[in-house]
Amino acid sequence: MNTFINYNKLTGVSINSYRNTGLYVGEDIEDIIFAVHYEQEGELTCSLDLQQALDFLSDGEAMEKLGITDDMQDAVELVYNIIQENL
């Protein structure tokens, strides 16, 4: 599985994998969208504000249910840390 981490001042941080799971942090750190797309449905299943996203990212069981595997964990932790540093 490939995990892609992108960061720039305009678009912020994004993570994407073949499962189409992504975390996006906008230019304004408060403008965060955590969107989970299931391949078979192809539609947005959740959208969280900053605190909800932080809670979600620290919940290993929730992450596992969404298919965030160990090889994605480093990427998730990187984004989590970037969010925390910018609070």
C-alpha positions, -999 to +999 in steps of 0.1 A: +000+000+000+012+035-008+007+064+015+011+099+001+018+129+024+017+164+008+022+197+025+023+233+012+012+266+026-018+269+003-033+235+006-020+223+040-014+187+047-030+158+030-027+121+033-041+097+007-039+060+002-055+034-021-084+033+003-091+069-004-087+079+033-076+114+037-069+141+063-069+176+051-057+206+072-065+239+055-046+272+055-063+281+087-055+254+112-091+256+125-104+247+090-099+209+092-118+183+074-113+146+081-131+128+053-134+091+049-144+076+015-152+040+011-143+027-023-175+007-027-197+037-018-176+066-031-192+091-008-183+112+022-190+093+053-178+117+080-166+153+084-151+164+117-140+197+132-105+201+147-112+187+181-132+158+168-104+150+144-078+150+171-100+127+192-104+104+163-067+103+154-059+093+190-085+065+190-067+034+177-099+013+176-117+039+154-087+041+131-086+003+127-123+002+118-116+026+090-087+005+077-059+028+088-032+002+090+002+001+107+020+013+076-002+044+075+003+051+112+035+071+108+017+094+083-013+099+106+010+107+135+029+132+114-003+151+106-015+148+142+017+164+154+015+192+128-021+199+140-010+199+177+020+222+170-004+247+153-031+248+180 
